[in-house]
Amino acid sequence: MAEMKVVNMAGAEVGTITLADSVFACEINGAVLHAAVKSYLGNQRQGTQSTLTRTEVSGGGKKPWRQKGTGRARQGSTRAPQWTHGGVALGPKPRLYKTKVNKKVRRIAMTSALSSKVAASEMIVVDSIAATEYKTKTMVKMLSDIGAGKKVLVVLPAVDAMVQGSLNNIEGVKVVTAGTLCVYDILNCNSFVIAKDAVQKLEEVYA
């Protein structure tokens, strides 16, 4: 069981928290992390890109000139790929990029991502992240006081409209709840700022 210091919003140490080894100190599986990130990014794609082939472009039904005797290259249609306004050869067509990752792999990927943040000393536990008004300046000061980097992921135990509204205007900061946390967001940040109650929720699910 590893222990980590807990700070308040002013950056002062107010205690420690014991982290479950099965969640925050497990073996980091690079192959599983790659599969989870690839699946996440693929699932974000709409796959609606489309180009017209020579059979779908309007016009070009008539042979532009006779086959022989003109001195020019033989052509069958003005909508062939080499012609201006012609069709596209081997262009993209609508397709699905979605891939499925089974539950066991998702679980291993999540614990590997969390463990990587602890191993890299990029995880910051805050006793409570709260706001009494919509004030971006307060949250900017908090991130500065706790030593957060440029790309920050803030994890809350539950939805808090004031905290989220105050953080959303800060460049490079993303706010999620413990229930909507994903592997890609964890790996894509320099500082993993998490509320103490959110740590306990993650341990309840993944321990």
NORCORLIN-V806425 format. One record per backbone hydrogen bond with DSSP energy under -1.0 kcal/mol. NH is the residue of the N-H (numbers start at 1). CO is the residue of the C=O. If there is no record, write none. Layout:
<<NH,CO> <NH,CO>>
This chain:
<<4,17> <6,15> <7,125> <8,12> <11,8> <14,6> <15,6> <17,4> <19,2> <23,20> <24,20> <25,21> <33,29> <34,30> <35,31> <36,32> <37,33> <38,34> <39,35> <40,36> <41,37> <42,38> <43,39> <45,42> <51,92> <56,53> <57,53> <83,80> <86,83> <87,79> <88,52> <95,47> <106,102> <107,103> <108,104> <109,105> <110,106> <111,107> <112,108> <113,109> <114,110> <115,111> <116,112> <117,113> <118,114> <119,115> <120,116> <121,118> <122,117> <124,192> <126,194> <127,7> <135,133> <139,135> <140,136> <141,137> <142,138> <143,139> <144,140> <145,141> <146,142> <148,143> <152,172> <153,191> <154,174> <155,193> <156,176> <164,160> <165,161> <166,162> <167,163> <168,164> <170,167> <173,170> <174,152> <176,154> <178,156> <180,177> <186,182> <187,183> <188,184> <189,186> <190,151> <191,151> <192,122> <193,153> <194,124> <195,155> <196,126> <199,195> <200,196> <201,197> <202,198> <203,199> <204,200> <205,201> <206,202> <207,203>>
